[in-house]
């Protein structure tokens, strides 16, 4: 199974998330008519935080556990995960 990585370089910032130790920012998809917020969590160097979060979300969905939609993302060359606000 493979997953696409969404380039969010041109998505506007909505705000900064202060919780936690990682760099996290709220972004808006300009193509989304509902203007839903997504949280971009930049991964730390080679820790696998982005793909492990995506995998956990896919497993949860497959077994019926509610949770956010998670995508792999890249912004200005920095990889991370993208979680839909729910």
PDB file of N, CA, C and O in Angstrom:
ATOM      1  N   UNK A   1       0.840  -1.162   0.000  1.00  0.00           N
ATOM      2  CA  UNK A   1       0.000   0.000   0.000  1.00  0.00           C
ATOM      3  C   UNK A   1       0.895   1.238   0.000  1.00  0.00           C
ATOM      4  O   UNK A   1       1.899   1.285   0.711  1.00  0.00           O
ATOM      5  N   UNK A   2       0.532   2.224  -0.789  1.00  0.00           N
ATOM      6  CA  UNK A   2       1.293   3.465  -0.802  1.00  0.00           C
ATOM      7  C   UNK A   2       0.328   4.639  -0.647  1.00  0.00           C
ATOM      8  O   UNK A   2      -0.856   4.535  -0.967  1.00  0.00           O
ATOM      9  N   UNK A   3       0.849   5.737  -0.157  1.00  0.00           N
ATOM     10  CA  UNK A   3       0.038   6.919   0.086  1.00  0.00           C
ATOM     11  C   UNK A   3       0.667   8.117  -0.605  1.00  0.00           C
ATOM     12  O   UNK A   3       1.890   8.219  -0.698  1.00  0.00           O
ATOM     13  N   UNK A   4      -0.163   9.010  -1.083  1.00  0.00           N
ATOM     14  CA  UNK A   4       0.313  10.234  -1.714  1.00  0.00           C
ATOM     15  C   UNK A   4       0.780  11.215  -0.644  1.00  0.00           C
ATOM     16  O   UNK A   4       0.307  11.189   0.492  1.00  0.00           O
ATOM     17  N   UNK A   5       1.706  12.071  -1.022  1.00  0.00           N
ATOM     18  CA  UNK A   5       2.137  13.168  -0.165  1.00  0.00           C
ATOM     19  C   UNK A   5       1.602  14.450  -0.783  1.00  0.00           C
ATOM     20  O   UNK A   5       1.876  14.744  -1.946  1.00  0.00           O
ATOM     21  N   UNK A   6       0.842  15.211  -0.009  1.00  0.00           N
ATOM     22  CA  UNK A   6       0.219  16.432  -0.491  1.00  0.00           C
ATOM     23  C   UNK A   6       1.180  17.607  -0.281  1.00  0.00           C
ATOM     24  O   UNK A   6       1.696  17.808   0.818  1.00  0.00           O
ATOM     25  N   UNK A   7       1.410  18.373  -1.341  1.00  0.00           N
ATOM     26  CA  UNK A   7       2.242  19.571  -1.224  1.00  0.00           C
ATOM     27  C   UNK A   7       1.344  20.714  -0.760  1.00  0.00           C
ATOM     28  O   UNK A   7       0.454  21.153  -1.487  1.00  0.00           O
ATOM     29  N   UNK A   8       1.590  21.187   0.459  1.00  0.00           N
ATOM     30  CA  UNK A   8       0.766  22.257   1.025  1.00  0.00           C
ATOM     31  C   UNK A   8       1.531  23.581   1.086  1.00  0.00           C
ATOM     32  O   UNK A   8       1.180  24.471   1.861  1.00  0.00           O
ATOM     33  N   UNK A   9       2.563  23.705   0.276  1.00  0.00           N
ATOM     34  CA  UNK A   9       3.393  24.904   0.289  1.00  0.00           C
ATOM     35  C   UNK A   9       2.562  26.176   0.099  1.00  0.00           C
ATOM     36  O   UNK A   9       2.871  27.208   0.695  1.00  0.00           O
ATOM     37  N   UNK A  10       1.532  26.111  -0.710  1.00  0.00           N
ATOM     38  CA  UNK A  10       0.743  27.308  -1.008  1.00  0.00           C
ATOM     39  C   UNK A  10      -0.541  27.403  -0.188  1.00  0.00           C
ATOM     40  O   UNK A  10      -1.365  28.284  -0.433  1.00  0.00           O
ATOM     41  N   UNK A  11      -0.718  26.516   0.771  1.00  0.00           N
ATOM     42  CA  UNK A  11      -1.876  26.634   1.657  1.00  0.00           C
ATOM     43  C   UNK A  11      -1.577  27.728   2.685  1.00  0.00           C
ATOM     44  O   UNK A  11      -0.486  27.742   3.255  1.00  0.00           O
ATOM     45  N   UNK A  12      -2.506  28.631   2.931  1.00  0.00           N
ATOM     46  CA  UNK A  12      -2.234  29.706   3.893  1.00  0.00           C
ATOM     47  C   UNK A  12      -2.218  29.202   5.335  1.00  0.00           C
ATOM     48  O   UNK A  12      -2.949  28.282   5.705  1.00  0.00           O
ATOM     49  N   UNK A  13      -1.357  29.839   6.137  1.00  0.00           N
ATOM     50  CA  UNK A  13      -1.341  29.553   7.578  1.00  0.00           C
ATOM     51  C   UNK A  13      -2.633  30.092   8.182  1.00  0.00           C
ATOM     52  O   UNK A  13      -3.131  31.142   7.775  1.00  0.00           O
ATOM     53  N   UNK A  14      -3.163  29.365   9.150  1.00  0.00           N
ATOM     54  CA  UNK A  14      -4.352  29.804   9.878  1.00  0.00           C
ATOM     55  C   UNK A  14      -3.975  30.184  11.307  1.00  0.00           C
ATOM     56  O   UNK A  14      -4.612  31.049  11.907  1.00  0.00           O
ATOM     57  N   UNK A  15      -2.956  29.550  11.848  1.00  0.00           N
ATOM     58  CA  UNK A  15      -2.507  29.843  13.201  1.00  0.00           C
ATOM     59  C   UNK A  15      -1.468  28.837  13.653  1.00  0.00           C
ATOM     60  O   UNK A  15      -1.208  27.844  12.973  1.00  0.00           O
ATOM     61  N   UNK A  16      -0.882  29.101  14.797  1.00  0.00           N
ATOM     62  CA  UNK A  16       0.131  28.222  15.389  1.00  0.00           C
ATOM     63  C   UNK A  16      -0.502  27.446  16.523  1.00  0.00           C
ATOM     64  O   UNK A  16      -1.279  27.998  17.303  1.00  0.00           O
ATOM     65  N   UNK A  17      -0.174  26.168  16.619  1.00  0.00           N
ATOM     66  CA  UNK A  17      -0.633  25.321  17.726  1.00  0.00           C
ATOM     67  C   UNK A  17       0.464  25.313  18.782  1.00  0.00           C
ATOM     68  O   UNK A  17       1.589  24.900  18.502  1.00  0.00           O
ATOM     69  N   UNK A  18       0.151  25.759  19.977  1.00  0.00           N
ATOM     70  CA  UNK A  18       1.141  25.895  21.049  1.00  0.00           C
ATOM     71  C   UNK A  18       1.390  24.601  21.821  1.00  0.00           C
ATOM     72  O   UNK A  18       2.428  24.470  22.469  1.00  0.00           O
ATOM     73  N   UNK A  19       0.475  23.651  21.768  1.00  0.00           N
ATOM     74  CA  UNK A  19       0.604  22.424  22.557  1.00  0.00           C
ATOM     75  C   UNK A  19       1.724  21.539  22.015  1.00  0.00           C
ATOM     76  O   UNK A  19       1.902  21.433  20.801  1.00  0.00           O
ATOM     77  N   UNK A  20       2.475  20.904  22.912  1.00  0.00           N
ATOM     78  CA  UNK A  20       3.480  19.926  22.521  1.00  0.00           C
ATOM     79  C   UNK A  20       4.850  20.524  22.249  1.00  0.00           C
ATOM     80  O   UNK A  20       5.094  21.713  22.451  1.00  0.00           O
ATOM     81  N   UNK A  21       5.743  19.643  21.779  1.00  0.00           N
ATOM     82  CA  UNK A  21       7.132  20.049  21.563  1.00  0.00           C
ATOM     83  C   UNK A  21       7.487  20.203  20.087  1.00  0.00           C
ATOM     84  O   UNK A  21       8.510  20.800  19.754  1.00  0.00           O
ATOM     85  N   UNK A  22       6.648  19.670  19.206  1.00  0.00           N
ATOM     86  CA  UNK A  22       6.934  19.754  17.775  1.00  0.00           C
ATOM     87  C   UNK A  22       6.377  21.039  17.188  1.00  0.00           C
ATOM     88  O   UNK A  22       5.472  21.654  17.753  1.00  0.00           O
ATOM     89  N   UNK A  23       6.928  21.439  16.043  1.00  0.00           N
ATOM     90  CA  UNK A  23       6.406  22.583  15.303  1.00  0.00           C
ATOM     91  C   UNK A  23       5.095  22.156  14.651  1.00  0.00           C
ATOM     92  O   UNK A  23       5.055  21.203  13.872  1.00  0.00           O
ATOM     93  N   UNK A  24       4.009  22.886  14.986  1.00  0.00           N
ATOM     94  CA  UNK A  24       2.695  22.574  14.421  1.00  0.00           C
ATOM     95  C   UNK A  24       2.002  23.875  14.026  1.00  0.00           C
ATOM     96  O   UNK A  24       2.036  24.863  14.760  1.00  0.00           O
ATOM     97  N   UNK A  25       1.372  23.854  12.851  1.00  0.00           N
ATOM     98  CA  UNK A  25       0.643  25.033  12.391  1.00  0.00           C
ATOM     99  C   UNK A  25      -0.673  24.607  11.755  1.00  0.00           C
ATOM    100  O   UNK A  25      -0.747  23.594  11.060  1.00  0.00           O
ATOM    101  N   UNK A  26      -1.700  25.394  12.004  1.00  0.00           N
ATOM    102  CA  UNK A  26      -2.980  25.195  11.335  1.00  0.00           C
ATOM    103  C   UNK A  26      -2.902  25.803   9.946  1.00  0.00           C
ATOM    104  O   UNK A  26      -2.393  26.909   9.767  1.00  0.00           O
ATOM    105  N   UNK A  27      -3.412  25.073   8.966  1.00  0.00           N
ATOM    106  CA  UNK A  27      -3.430  25.540   7.581  1.00  0.00           C
ATOM    107  C   UNK A  27      -4.823  25.348   7.006  1.00  0.00           C
ATOM    108  O   UNK A  27      -5.618  24.560   7.519  1.00  0.00           O
ATOM    109  N   UNK A  28      -5.109  26.073   5.938  1.00  0.00           N
ATOM    110  CA  UNK A  28      -6.384  25.956   5.236  1.00  0.00           C
ATOM    111  C   UNK A  28      -6.125  25.542   3.798  1.00  0.00           C
ATOM    112  O   UNK A  28      -5.236  26.086   3.141  1.00  0.00           O
ATOM    113  N   UNK A  29      -6.897  24.583   3.309  1.00  0.00           N
ATOM    114  CA  UNK A  29      -6.815  24.174   1.909  1.00  0.00           C
ATOM    115  C   UNK A  29      -7.618  25.180   1.093  1.00  0.00           C
ATOM    116  O   UNK A  29      -8.837  25.253   1.253  1.00  0.00           O
ATOM    117  N   UNK A  30      -6.975  25.959   0.222  1.00  0.00           N
ATOM    118  CA  UNK A  30      -7.704  26.975  -0.536  1.00  0.00           C
ATOM    119  C   UNK A  30      -8.758  26.396  -1.481  1.00  0.00           C
ATOM    120  O   UNK A  30      -9.655  27.119  -1.914  1.00  0.00           O
ATOM    121  N   UNK A  31      -8.664  25.112  -1.805  1.00  0.00           N
ATOM    122  CA  UNK A  31      -9.641  24.480  -2.701  1.00  0.00           C
ATOM    123  C   UNK A  31     -10.847  23.921  -1.950  1.00  0.00           C
ATOM    124  O   UNK A  31     -11.792  23.446  -2.580  1.00  0.00           O
ATOM    125  N   UNK A  32     -10.834  23.968  -0.624  1.00  0.00           N
ATOM    126  CA  UNK A  32     -11.912  23.407   0.189  1.00  0.00           C
ATOM    127  C   UNK A  32     -12.998  24.462   0.406  1.00  0.00           C
ATOM    128  O   UNK A  32     -12.752  25.460   1.083  1.00  0.00           O
ATOM    129  N   UNK A  33     -14.195  24.259  -0.155  1.00  0.00           N
ATOM    130  CA  UNK A  33     -15.263  25.252   0.020  1.00  0.00           C
ATOM    131  C   UNK A  33     -15.729  25.375   1.478  1.00  0.00           C
ATOM    132  O   UNK A  33     -16.297  26.399   1.859  1.00  0.00           O
ATOM    133  N   UNK A  34     -15.494  24.342   2.291  1.00  0.00           N
ATOM    134  CA  UNK A  34     -15.898  24.381   3.698  1.00  0.00           C
ATOM    135  C   UNK A  34     -14.871  25.079   4.583  1.00  0.00           C
ATOM    136  O   UNK A  34     -15.150  25.368   5.746  1.00  0.00           O
ATOM    137  N   UNK A  35     -13.684  25.353   4.040  1.00  0.00           N
ATOM    138  CA  UNK A  35     -12.599  26.025   4.774  1.00  0.00           C
ATOM    139  C   UNK A  35     -12.271  25.326   6.100  1.00  0.00           C
ATOM    140  O   UNK A  35     -12.111  25.974   7.135  1.00  0.00           O
ATOM    141  N   UNK A  36     -12.175  23.989   6.047  1.00  0.00           N
ATOM    142  CA  UNK A  36     -11.822  23.229   7.250  1.00  0.00           C
ATOM    143  C   UNK A  36     -10.340  23.388   7.554  1.00  0.00           C
ATOM    144  O   UNK A  36      -9.514  23.501   6.648  1.00  0.00           O
ATOM    145  N   UNK A  37     -10.014  23.393   8.852  1.00  0.00           N
ATOM    146  CA  UNK A  37      -8.621  23.532   9.273  1.00  0.00           C
ATOM    147  C   UNK A  37      -7.938  22.170   9.287  1.00  0.00           C
ATOM    148  O   UNK A  37      -8.547  21.152   9.614  1.00  0.00           O
ATOM    149  N   UNK A  38      -6.667  22.179   8.927  1.00  0.00           N
ATOM    150  CA  UNK A  38      -5.805  21.008   9.012  1.00  0.00           C
ATOM    151  C   UNK A  38      -4.609  21.393   9.875  1.00  0.00           C
ATOM    152  O   UNK A  38      -4.136  22.528   9.819  1.00  0.00           O
ATOM    153  N   UNK A  39      -4.122  20.442  10.673  1.00  0.00           N
ATOM    154  CA  UNK A  39      -2.948  20.690  11.495  1.00  0.00           C
ATOM    155  C   UNK A  39      -1.741  20.038  10.839  1.00  0.00           C
ATOM    156  O   UNK A  39      -1.687  18.817  10.693  1.00  0.00           O
ATOM    157  N   UNK A  40      -0.770  20.862  10.442  1.00  0.00           N
ATOM    158  CA  UNK A  40       0.466  20.352   9.851  1.00  0.00           C
ATOM    159  C   UNK A  40       1.484  20.187  10.968  1.00  0.00           C
ATOM    160  O   UNK A  40       1.872  21.150  11.628  1.00  0.00           O
ATOM    161  N   UNK A  41       1.910  18.934  11.165  1.00  0.00           N
ATOM    162  CA  UNK A  41       2.908  18.619  12.190  1.00  0.00           C
ATOM    163  C   UNK A  41       4.203  18.262  11.473  1.00  0.00           C
ATOM    164  O   UNK A  41       4.321  17.203  10.856  1.00  0.00           O
ATOM    165  N   UNK A  42       5.156  19.156  11.567  1.00  0.00           N
ATOM    166  CA  UNK A  42       6.436  18.931  10.912  1.00  0.00           C
ATOM    167  C   UNK A  42       7.198  17.831  11.646  1.00  0.00           C
ATOM    168  O   UNK A  42       7.310  17.851  12.872  1.00  0.00           O
ATOM    169  N   UNK A  43       7.715  16.878  10.888  1.00  0.00           N
ATOM    170  CA  UNK A  43       8.433  15.775  11.540  1.00  0.00           C
ATOM    171  C   UNK A  43       9.838  16.204  11.922  1.00  0.00           C
ATOM    172  O   UNK A  43      10.453  17.055  11.281  1.00  0.00           O
ATOM    173  N   UNK A  44      10.317  15.595  12.972  1.00  0.00           N
ATOM    174  CA  UNK A  44      11.714  15.798  13.336  1.00  0.00           C
ATOM    175  C   UNK A  44      12.552  14.867  12.467  1.00  0.00           C
ATOM    176  O   UNK A  44      12.049  13.853  11.981  1.00  0.00           O
ATOM    177  N   UNK A  45      13.781  15.191  12.275  1.00  0.00           N
ATOM    178  CA  UNK A  45      14.655  14.472  11.355  1.00  0.00           C
ATOM    179  C   UNK A  45      14.643  12.954  11.600  1.00  0.00           C
ATOM    180  O   UNK A  45      15.038  12.479  12.665  1.00  0.00           O
ATOM    181  N   UNK A  46      14.184  12.218  10.599  1.00  0.00           N
ATOM    182  CA  UNK A  46      14.233  10.748  10.565  1.00  0.00           C
ATOM    183  C   UNK A  46      13.636  10.039  11.778  1.00  0.00           C
ATOM    184  O   UNK A  46      14.130   8.988  12.185  1.00  0.00           O
ATOM    185  N   UNK A  47      12.590  10.599  12.352  1.00  0.00           N
ATOM    186  CA  UNK A  47      11.919   9.925  13.466  1.00  0.00           C
ATOM    187  C   UNK A  47      10.708   9.124  13.015  1.00  0.00           C
ATOM    188  O   UNK A  47      10.175   8.334  13.794  1.00  0.00           O
ATOM    189  N   UNK A  48      10.256   9.310  11.766  1.00  0.00           N
ATOM    190  CA  UNK A  48       9.123   8.552  11.255  1.00  0.00           C
ATOM    191  C   UNK A  48       7.785   8.974  11.818  1.00  0.00           C
ATOM    192  O   UNK A  48       6.807   8.233  11.717  1.00  0.00           O
ATOM    193  N   UNK A  49       7.727  10.150  12.406  1.00  0.00           N
ATOM    194  CA  UNK A  49       6.487  10.597  13.028  1.00  0.00           C
ATOM    195  C   UNK A  49       5.370  10.798  12.018  1.00  0.00           C
ATOM    196  O   UNK A  49       4.202  10.591  12.345  1.00  0.00           O
ATOM    197  N   UNK A  50       5.700  11.191  10.813  1.00  0.00           N
ATOM    198  CA  UNK A  50       4.672  11.441   9.809  1.00  0.00           C
ATOM    199  C   UNK A  50       4.027  10.144   9.336  1.00  0.00           C
ATOM    200  O   UNK A  50       2.802  10.022   9.350  1.00  0.00           O
ATOM    201  N   UNK A  51       4.837   9.175   8.918  1.00  0.00           N
ATOM    202  CA  UNK A  51       4.241   7.943   8.395  1.00  0.00           C
ATOM    203  C   UNK A  51       3.611   7.102   9.501  1.00  0.00           C
ATOM    204  O   UNK A  51       2.645   6.384   9.245  1.00  0.00           O
ATOM    205  N   UNK A  52       4.144   7.176  10.741  1.00  0.00           N
ATOM    206  CA  UNK A  52       3.534   6.391  11.824  1.00  0.00           C
ATOM    207  C   UNK A  52       2.159   6.952  12.191  1.00  0.00           C
ATOM    208  O   UNK A  52       1.254   6.193  12.538  1.00  0.00           O
ATOM    209  N   UNK A  53       1.999   8.268  12.116  1.00  0.00           N
ATOM    210  CA  UNK A  53       0.691   8.858  12.393  1.00  0.00           C
ATOM    211  C   UNK A  53      -0.307   8.498  11.297  1.00  0.00           C
ATOM    212  O   UNK A  53      -1.470   8.215  11.582  1.00  0.00           O
ATOM    213  N   UNK A  54       0.144   8.510  10.047  1.00  0.00           N
ATOM    214  CA  UNK A  54      -0.716   8.105   8.927  1.00  0.00           C
ATOM    215  C   UNK A  54      -1.120   6.643   9.071  1.00  0.00           C
ATOM    216  O   UNK A  54      -2.291   6.304   8.896  1.00  0.00           O
ATOM    217  N   UNK A  55      -0.176   5.785   9.383  1.00  0.00           N
ATOM    218  CA  UNK A  55      -0.461   4.360   9.547  1.00  0.00           C
ATOM    219  C   UNK A  55      -1.451   4.120  10.686  1.00  0.00           C
ATOM    220  O   UNK A  55      -2.382   3.327  10.538  1.00  0.00           O
ATOM    221  N   UNK A  56      -1.261   4.794  11.815  1.00  0.00           N
ATOM    222  CA  UNK A  56      -2.175   4.641  12.947  1.00  0.00           C
ATOM    223  C   UNK A  56      -3.590   5.071  12.568  1.00  0.00           C
ATOM    224  O   UNK A  56      -4.557   4.424  12.969  1.00  0.00           O
ATOM    225  N   UNK A  57      -3.721   6.142  11.808  1.00  0.00           N
ATOM    226  CA  UNK A  57      -5.045   6.607  11.382  1.00  0.00           C
ATOM    227  C   UNK A  57      -5.704   5.609  10.435  1.00  0.00           C
ATOM    228  O   UNK A  57      -6.909   5.372  10.524  1.00  0.00           O
ATOM    229  N   UNK A  58      -4.922   5.024   9.533  1.00  0.00           N
ATOM    230  CA  UNK A  58      -5.467   4.029   8.602  1.00  0.00           C
ATOM    231  C   UNK A  58      -5.919   2.764   9.328  1.00  0.00           C
ATOM    232  O   UNK A  58      -6.967   2.204   9.007  1.00  0.00           O
ATOM    233  N   UNK A  59      -5.139   2.317  10.297  1.00  0.00           N
ATOM    234  CA  UNK A  59      -5.519   1.132  11.084  1.00  0.00           C
ATOM    235  C   UNK A  59      -6.782   1.419  11.879  1.00  0.00           C
ATOM    236  O   UNK A  59      -7.700   0.599  11.903  1.00  0.00           O
ATOM    237  N   UNK A  60      -6.838   2.574  12.530  1.00  0.00           N
ATOM    238  CA  UNK A  60      -8.028   2.944  13.313  1.00  0.00           C
ATOM    239  C   UNK A  60      -9.268   2.955  12.425  1.00  0.00           C
ATOM    240  O   UNK A  60     -10.315   2.437  12.813  1.00  0.00           O
ATOM    241  N   UNK A  61      -9.155   3.534  11.249  1.00  0.00           N
ATOM    242  CA  UNK A  61     -10.284   3.583  10.318  1.00  0.00           C
ATOM    243  C   UNK A  61     -10.705   2.176   9.894  1.00  0.00           C
ATOM    244  O   UNK A  61     -11.898   1.883   9.811  1.00  0.00           O
ATOM    245  N   UNK A  62      -9.734   1.312   9.626  1.00  0.00           N
ATOM    246  CA  UNK A  62     -10.032  -0.058   9.170  1.00  0.00           C
ATOM    247  C   UNK A  62     -10.760  -0.881  10.229  1.00  0.00           C
ATOM    248  O   UNK A  62     -11.547  -1.766   9.892  1.00  0.00           O
ATOM    249  N   UNK A  63     -10.504  -0.597  11.505  1.00  0.00           N
ATOM    250  CA  UNK A  63     -11.170  -1.381  12.559  1.00  0.00           C
ATOM    251  C   UNK A  63     -12.294  -0.616  13.249  1.00  0.00           C
ATOM    252  O   UNK A  63     -12.832  -1.059  14.263  1.00  0.00           O
ATOM    253  N   UNK A  64     -12.643   0.547  12.680  1.00  0.00           N
ATOM    254  CA  UNK A  64     -13.818   1.272  13.146  1.00  0.00           C
ATOM    255  C   UNK A  64     -13.628   2.175  14.353  1.00  0.00           C
ATOM    256  O   UNK A  64     -14.600   2.516  15.028  1.00  0.00           O
ATOM    257  N   UNK A  65     -12.399   2.566  14.633  1.00  0.00           N
ATOM    258  CA  UNK A  65     -12.150   3.490  15.744  1.00  0.00           C
ATOM    259  C   UNK A  65     -12.169   4.909  15.184  1.00  0.00           C
ATOM    260  O   UNK A  65     -11.433   5.210  14.244  1.00  0.00           O
ATOM    261  N   UNK A  66     -13.004   5.788  15.753  1.00  0.00           N
ATOM    262  CA  UNK A  66     -13.066   7.155  15.234  1.00  0.00           C
ATOM    263  C   UNK A  66     -11.768   7.931  15.484  1.00  0.00           C
ATOM    264  O   UNK A  66     -11.095   7.738  16.496  1.00  0.00           O
ATOM    265  N   UNK A  67     -11.447   8.789  14.560  1.00  0.00           N
ATOM    266  CA  UNK A  67     -10.252   9.618  14.681  1.00  0.00           C
ATOM    267  C   UNK A  67     -10.164  10.561  13.515  1.00  0.00           C
ATOM    268  O   UNK A  67     -11.004  10.517  12.617  1.00  0.00           O
ATOM    269  N   UNK A  68      -9.155  11.421  13.511  1.00  0.00           N
ATOM    270  CA  UNK A  68      -9.039  12.391  12.416  1.00  0.00           C
ATOM    271  C   UNK A  68      -8.548  11.742  11.129  1.00  0.00           C
ATOM    272  O   UNK A  68      -7.891  10.700  11.144  1.00  0.00           O
ATOM    273  N   UNK A  69      -8.879  12.377  10.032  1.00  0.00           N
ATOM    274  CA  UNK A  69      -8.303  11.990   8.748  1.00  0.00           C
ATOM    275  C   UNK A  69      -6.871  12.515   8.751  1.00  0.00           C
ATOM    276  O   UNK A  69      -6.636  13.672   9.100  1.00  0.00           O
ATOM    277  N   UNK A  70      -5.913  11.676   8.366  1.00  0.00           N
ATOM    278  CA  UNK A  70      -4.501  12.052   8.364  1.00  0.00           C
ATOM    279  C   UNK A  70      -3.925  11.806   6.976  1.00  0.00           C
ATOM    280  O   UNK A  70      -4.169  10.766   6.365  1.00  0.00           O
ATOM    281  N   UNK A  71      -3.165  12.767   6.493  1.00  0.00           N
ATOM    282  CA  UNK A  71      -2.479  12.659   5.207  1.00  0.00           C
ATOM    283  C   UNK A  71      -0.997  12.956   5.415  1.00  0.00           C
ATOM    284  O   UNK A  71      -0.614  13.622   6.377  1.00  0.00           O
ATOM    285  N   UNK A  72      -0.179  12.458   4.510  1.00  0.00           N
ATOM    286  CA  UNK A  72       1.233  12.835   4.491  1.00  0.00           C
ATOM    287  C   UNK A  72       1.335  14.155   3.737  1.00  0.00           C
ATOM    288  O   UNK A  72       0.620  14.365   2.757  1.00  0.00           O
ATOM    289  N   UNK A  73       2.214  15.044   4.184  1.00  0.00           N
ATOM    290  CA  UNK A  73       2.302  16.351   3.561  1.00  0.00           C
ATOM    291  C   UNK A  73       3.748  16.836   3.509  1.00  0.00           C
ATOM    292  O   UNK A  73       4.628  16.336   4.210  1.00  0.00           O
ATOM    293  N   UNK A  74       3.952  17.820   2.657  1.00  0.00           N
ATOM    294  CA  UNK A  74       5.253  18.482   2.560  1.00  0.00           C
ATOM    295  C   UNK A  74       4.986  19.968   2.357  1.00  0.00           C
ATOM    296  O   UNK A  74       4.104  20.354   1.590  1.00  0.00           O
ATOM    297  N   UNK A  75       5.753  20.787   3.047  1.00  0.00           N
ATOM    298  CA  UNK A  75       5.634  22.241   2.897  1.00  0.00           C
ATOM    299  C   UNK A  75       7.036  22.826   2.838  1.00  0.00           C
ATOM    300  O   UNK A  75       7.812  22.705   3.786  1.00  0.00           O
ATOM    301  N   UNK A  76       7.352  23.460   1.719  1.00  0.00           N
ATOM    302  CA  UNK A  76       8.653  24.081   1.512  1.00  0.00           C
ATOM    303  C   UNK A  76       9.799  23.114   1.818  1.00  0.00           C
ATOM    304  O   UNK A  76      10.794  23.492   2.437  1.00  0.00           O
ATOM    305  N   UNK A  77       9.646  21.862   1.376  1.00  0.00           N
ATOM    306  CA  UNK A  77      10.685  20.854   1.539  1.00  0.00           C
ATOM    307  C   UNK A  77      10.687  20.143   2.878  1.00  0.00           C
ATOM    308  O   UNK A  77      11.474  19.218   3.079  1.00  0.00           O
ATOM    309  N   UNK A  78       9.824  20.551   3.799  1.00  0.00           N
ATOM    310  CA  UNK A  78       9.758  19.917   5.125  1.00  0.00           C
ATOM    311  C   UNK A  78       8.571  18.957   5.161  1.00  0.00           C
ATOM    312  O   UNK A  78       7.434  19.339   4.883  1.00  0.00           O
ATOM    313  N   UNK A  79       8.861  17.703   5.510  1.00  0.00           N
ATOM    314  CA  UNK A  79       7.821  16.677   5.557  1.00  0.00           C
ATOM    315  C   UNK A  79       7.118  16.671   6.905  1.00  0.00           C
ATOM    316  O   UNK A  79       7.656  17.108   7.922  1.00  0.00           O
ATOM    317  N   UNK A  80       5.889  16.155   6.872  1.00  0.00           N
ATOM    318  CA  UNK A  80       5.123  16.048   8.098  1.00  0.00           C
ATOM    319  C   UNK A  80       3.812  15.358   7.857  1.00  0.00           C
ATOM    320  O   UNK A  80       3.580  14.788   6.791  1.00  0.00           O
ATOM    321  N   UNK A  81       2.945  15.411   8.863  1.00  0.00           N
ATOM    322  CA  UNK A  81       1.610  14.850   8.717  1.00  0.00           C
ATOM    323  C   UNK A  81       0.601  15.992   8.768  1.00  0.00           C
ATOM    324  O   UNK A  81       0.862  17.064   9.313  1.00  0.00           O
ATOM    325  N   UNK A  82      -0.542  15.725   8.189  1.00  0.00           N
ATOM    326  CA  UNK A  82      -1.612  16.705   8.077  1.00  0.00           C
ATOM    327  C   UNK A  82      -2.860  16.061   8.650  1.00  0.00           C
ATOM    328  O   UNK A  82      -3.326  15.050   8.123  1.00  0.00           O
ATOM    329  N   UNK A  83      -3.417  16.626   9.727  1.00  0.00           N
ATOM    330  CA  UNK A  83      -4.585  16.049  10.394  1.00  0.00           C
ATOM    331  C   UNK A  83      -5.756  17.011  10.285  1.00  0.00           C
ATOM    332  O   UNK A  83      -5.643  18.190  10.617  1.00  0.00           O
ATOM    333  N   UNK A  84      -6.884  16.488   9.812  1.00  0.00           N
ATOM    334  CA  UNK A  84      -8.098  17.305   9.696  1.00  0.00           C
ATOM    335  C   UNK A  84      -8.664  17.563  11.081  1.00  0.00           C
ATOM    336  O   UNK A  84      -8.812  16.637  11.878  1.00  0.00           O
ATOM    337  N   UNK A  85      -8.979  18.815  11.369  1.00  0.00           N
ATOM    338  CA  UNK A  85      -9.588  19.181  12.649  1.00  0.00           C
ATOM    339  C   UNK A  85     -10.960  18.525  12.743  1.00  0.00           C
ATOM    340  O   UNK A  85     -11.776  18.629  11.828  1.00  0.00           O
ATOM    341  N   UNK A  86     -11.202  17.845  13.868  1.00  0.00           N
ATOM    342  CA  UNK A  86     -12.512  17.196  14.016  1.00  0.00           C
ATOM    343  C   UNK A  86     -13.109  17.426  15.376  1.00  0.00           C
ATOM    344  O   UNK A  86     -14.206  16.946  15.657  1.00  0.00           O
TER     345      UNK A  86
END
